[in-house]
Amino acid sequence: MARPTSRQKLGYYPTPPAVVDKMRSFLGFPDGGCSALDPCCGEGRALARLTAGTRALTYGIELHPGRARAAARALGRVLSCGYEDA
């Protein structure tokens, strides 16, 4: 059973920027563009940072409506639902 704090946050634990930067160092994006999806995007900051400076089209899915609204400001397209409903 999840802790009360975890339940309240709906299991929301944003990826720290330093971790996103480390992940980015292992990735290459094609010059012609690509699609990038984060199925649990939170506020969209991680995927936005990960794809900054690329021609990637960004997509996110977020269960929490407030975080989905924030993600919609950071990413190209966002669905506010569970990933299994997307």
MOGIRA-V787331 format. One record per residue. RES is the residue in one letter. PHI is phi in radians with two decimals (999 if undefined). PSI is psi as a letter, one per 30 degrees, with the letter a starting at -180 (none if undefined). D_FIRST is the distance of its C-alpha to the first C-alpha in whole Angstrom. Layout:
# MOGIRA-V787331
RES&PHI&PSI&D_FIRST  RES&PHI&PSI&D_FIRST
This chain:
# MOGIRA-V787331
M&999&k&0  A&-1.24&l&4  R&-1.22&l&7  P&-0.98&e&9  T&-1.11&e&12  S&-1.10&e&10  R&-1.08&e&9  Q&-1.08&e&13  K&-1.46&f&14  L&0.97&h&13  G&1.20&g&12  Y&-1.50&j&16  Y&-2.35&j&17  P&-1.04&k&21  T&-1.25&k&23  P&-1.09&k&25  P&-0.92&e&29  A&-1.09&e&30  V&-1.24&e&28  V&-1.07&e&29  D&-1.09&e&32  K&-1.15&e&32  M&-1.04&e&31  R&-1.06&e&34  S&-1.16&f&36  F&-1.72&f&35  L&-1.89&l&36  G&-2.25&k&39  F&-2.00&k&39  P&-1.15&k&42  D&-1.08&e&45  G&-1.37&f&45  G&1.75&l&42  C&-2.86&l&39  S&-1.93&k&36  A&-2.32&k&32  L&-2.10&k&29  D&-2.04&j&26  P&-1.30&f&23  C&-2.42&i&21  C&-1.40&f&23  G&1.00&b&22  E&-1.59&g&25  G&1.45&g&27  R&-1.14&e&28  A&-1.13&e&27  L&-1.17&e&29  A&-1.08&e&32  R&-1.20&e&33  L&-1.09&e&32  T&-1.80&g&35  A&-0.98&k&37  G&1.42&g&41  T&-1.97&l&40  R&-1.75&g&41  A&-1.20&k&38  L&-1.54&k&37  T&-1.83&k&33  Y&-2.31&k&31  G&-2.38&l&27  I&-2.26&k&24  E&-2.49&k&22  L&-1.24&e&20  H&-1.38&k&20  P&-1.03&e&24  G&-1.14&e&25  R&-1.20&e&24  A&-1.10&e&25  R&-1.11&e&28  A&-1.13&e&29  A&-1.12&e&28  A&-1.11&f&31  R&-1.41&f&33  A&-1.79&f&33  L&-2.05&l&32  G&-1.18&e&35  R&-2.43&k&33  V&-2.45&k&29  L&-1.84&k&27  S&-1.78&i&25  C&-2.94&l&23  G&-1.31&k&20  Y&-1.05&f&22  E&-1.25&f&21  D&-1.66&f&24  A&-1.37&none&26
